[in-house]
Amino acid sequence: MAPDRPRSPLRFLGVGLELGGVVAVMAWIGYGIDQWLDSRPWGIVTMALLGVTGGLYNLIKRALKELG
């Protein structure tokens, strides 16, 4: 069996980038919805909040898996 390598805090860098990417993509989709339905600013706000919620859920789930 291979020896365990020391864990680096950089393993969470990908999760943080994923969180930022999800929020950015969802906000961009919300911007498109606002343009399409002329519903400023509700599309971008709603989609950005959904992105934050989903991203934080994934971040917490992965952090608990890594730490536990």
N, C-alpha and C positions, 0 to 999 in steps of 0.2 A: 504494500500500500504506500502511496506517495505521501511524503510529509506535508502537513498543512502549511500553506504560505500565509504570511502575515496579511491581515486585511487592511486595506488602505481606505481612508475616507473618500478617496476619489471615485470609489465605486458608485457613489450617489450622484456624481456629476451627470451621468447619462439620464438619470431620473429627473434631475432638475431641468436639464435641457429639454427633456420630453414634456415636462409641465409647461415650460415657456412656449414650446412649439404648439402644443394643443391649444393653449389660450390664444396664441396668435392666429392659428388657422380658424378657430371658431369665431374670433372677432372679425376676421376677413369674410367669413361666410355671413355673419350678421350684417356686415357692411353691404354685402350684395343683396341681402334680403331688404335692407332699408332702401337701397336704390330701386329695387323692383317694386316694393309696395308703398314707397314714400312714407315710411313709418319711423323716421329718425326720432330719437336715438334708440328706440326700443329693440330693434333687431340686434344691433351690436352689443347692447347691454345684456340682453337675454342670452345670446350665444356666448359671450365672454364669460358670464357667470356659469353657464353649463360647462365651458371649458375648464374653468377654475375648479369646479366641483369634481369633474371627472379626473382631472390631473391630480388633485390632492388625494382623491380616493386611491388612485394608482400609486402615488408616492407613499402614502401611509401603508398600503398593503405590501409594497416591496420592502419598505423599511422594517416592518415587523417581521417579514420573512428573513431578511438578512441579519437582524439583530437577535432573533429568537431561535 
